Amino acid sequence: MATPRMIFVNVTVSDLDRSMAFFTALGMEFNPSFTNDECACMVVSDMGYVMLQTNESIRRFTDKELVDSHVATEAILCLSAESREDVDAFADRALAAGGAPAGPAQDHGFMYGRSFQDPDGHLWEVMWMDPAAVEAGPEEFAAAQ
């Protein structure tokens, strides 16, 4: 069996301290070994990280124009939740910490999610899916209901 891949998602932030405070309010932690005054390594899981980078930092990795995430969507970043209540609690913390709503809740019965924008305009979703739907596949699960 192959070793599971790690993922490092890199996003630009205009104020690193503000972004770290926002995500800390959501319960996220940062790896101090990979955090400095231009970049912060936010730990999502033991295999997933979000690198919050200043424009100066991220420009070392690309010559392409940077997206202004307040006016254009570069990606939608989705985090899993343990329950519907966990989705609501996480999204509510994001809004209380300075995030902005990014659309209505999505309720499909077997799957529930909410979305928000962080202070830099990046789109985030928090999603729960019924474990039985994960096991069977959403279409098969829905057909059996």
C-alpha positions as CSV (number, residue, x, y, z in Angstrom):
1,M,0.0,0.0,0.0
2,A,1.3,3.4,-0.9
3,T,2.0,6.0,1.8
4,P,-0.9,8.4,2.1
5,R,-0.2,11.8,0.6
6,M,0.0,14.9,2.6
7,I,-1.5,18.1,1.2
8,F,-0.3,21.7,1.7
9,V,-2.8,24.3,0.5
10,N,-1.2,27.7,0.1
11,V,-3.3,30.9,0.3
12,T,-2.4,34.5,0.4
13,V,-3.3,36.7,3.3
14,S,-3.0,40.5,3.7
15,D,-2.5,40.5,7.4
16,L,-0.8,37.3,8.8
17,D,-1.5,38.1,12.4
18,R,-5.2,38.8,11.8
19,S,-5.5,35.5,9.8
20,M,-3.8,33.5,12.5
21,A,-6.1,35.1,15.2
22,F,-9.1,34.3,13.0
23,F,-8.2,30.6,12.6
24,T,-7.1,30.3,16.2
25,A,-10.6,31.4,17.2
26,L,-11.9,28.4,15.1
27,G,-9.7,26.0,17.1
28,M,-6.9,25.7,14.6
29,E,-3.3,25.3,15.7
30,F,-0.1,26.4,14.0
31,N,3.2,24.5,13.6
32,P,5.8,26.9,14.9
33,S,8.6,25.2,13.0
34,F,7.1,26.4,9.8
35,T,5.7,29.7,10.9
36,N,7.5,33.1,10.6
37,D,6.7,36.7,9.9
38,E,5.7,35.9,6.2
39,C,4.1,32.5,6.5
40,A,2.1,30.4,9.0
41,C,1.6,26.6,8.8
42,M,-2.0,25.9,10.0
43,V,-2.5,22.3,11.0
44,V,-5.8,20.9,9.7
45,S,-4.8,17.2,10.4
46,D,-1.7,15.1,10.5
47,M,-1.9,14.9,6.7
48,G,-3.4,18.3,5.8
49,Y,-2.0,21.8,6.2
50,V,-2.9,25.3,5.0
51,M,0.0,27.7,4.5
52,L,-1.1,31.2,5.1
53,Q,1.4,33.3,3.1
54,T,1.9,37.0,2.6
55,N,2.0,38.2,-1.0
56,E,5.8,38.6,-0.7
57,S,6.2,35.0,0.5
58,I,4.0,33.3,-2.1
59,R,5.6,35.3,-5.0
60,R,8.7,33.1,-4.4
61,F,6.7,30.2,-5.7
62,T,4.9,31.6,-8.7
63,D,5.3,34.2,-11.5
64,K,1.5,34.1,-12.1
65,E,-0.8,37.0,-11.1
66,L,-2.2,36.6,-7.6
67,V,-6.0,36.4,-7.3
68,D,-7.8,38.9,-5.2
69,S,-10.1,36.5,-3.3
70,H,-12.5,39.3,-2.4
71,V,-13.5,39.6,-6.1
72,A,-12.6,36.2,-7.6
73,T,-12.8,32.6,-6.5
74,E,-9.5,30.7,-6.6
75,A,-10.8,27.6,-4.8
76,I,-13.3,26.5,-2.2
77,L,-11.6,24.9,0.8
78,C,-13.8,22.3,2.5
79,L,-13.3,20.9,6.0
80,S,-15.1,17.8,7.4
81,A,-17.2,17.9,10.6
82,E,-18.2,15.1,12.9
83,S,-21.9,16.1,13.0
84,R,-24.5,18.6,11.8
85,E,-24.1,20.4,15.2
86,D,-20.3,20.5,14.6
87,V,-21.0,22.2,11.2
88,D,-23.1,24.8,12.8
89,A,-20.8,25.4,15.7
90,F,-17.7,25.8,13.5
91,A,-19.5,28.1,11.0
92,D,-20.9,30.2,13.9
93,R,-17.4,30.6,15.4
94,A,-16.1,31.7,12.0
95,L,-18.8,34.4,11.7
96,A,-18.3,35.5,15.3
97,A,-14.5,35.7,14.7
98,G,-14.9,38.1,11.7
99,G,-15.7,35.8,8.8
100,A,-18.6,36.7,6.4
101,P,-21.4,34.4,5.2
102,A,-20.9,32.9,1.8
103,G,-24.3,31.4,1.1
104,P,-27.1,29.5,2.7
105,A,-26.7,26.2,4.4
106,Q,-26.8,23.2,2.1
107,D,-29.0,20.4,3.5
108,H,-29.3,17.2,1.4
109,G,-30.4,15.0,4.3
110,F,-27.4,12.7,4.2
111,M,-25.0,15.7,3.8
112,Y,-25.1,19.1,5.5
113,G,-22.8,22.0,5.1
114,R,-22.3,25.7,5.6
115,S,-19.9,28.2,4.0
116,F,-18.1,31.4,5.0
117,Q,-15.4,33.7,3.8
118,D,-12.3,34.3,5.9
119,P,-11.1,37.9,6.4
120,D,-9.1,37.6,3.1
121,G,-12.2,36.5,1.1
122,H,-11.2,32.8,0.8
123,L,-14.2,30.6,0.6
124,W,-14.5,27.8,3.2
125,E,-17.1,25.1,3.6
126,V,-17.7,22.9,6.7
127,M,-19.4,19.7,5.7
128,W,-20.9,16.6,7.5
129,M,-21.9,13.5,5.7
130,D,-23.8,10.6,7.2
131,P,-21.2,7.8,7.7
132,A,-23.6,5.3,6.1
133,A,-23.7,7.5,3.0
134,V,-19.9,7.6,3.0
135,E,-19.8,3.8,3.2
136,A,-22.5,3.1,0.6
137,G,-21.9,6.1,-1.7
138,P,-24.4,9.0,-1.7
139,E,-26.5,7.7,-4.6
140,E,-26.9,4.2,-3.2
141,F,-27.6,5.6,0.3
142,A,-30.3,8.0,-1.1
143,A,-31.9,5.2,-3.1
144,A,-32.2,3.0,0.0
145,Q,-33.9,5.7,2.0
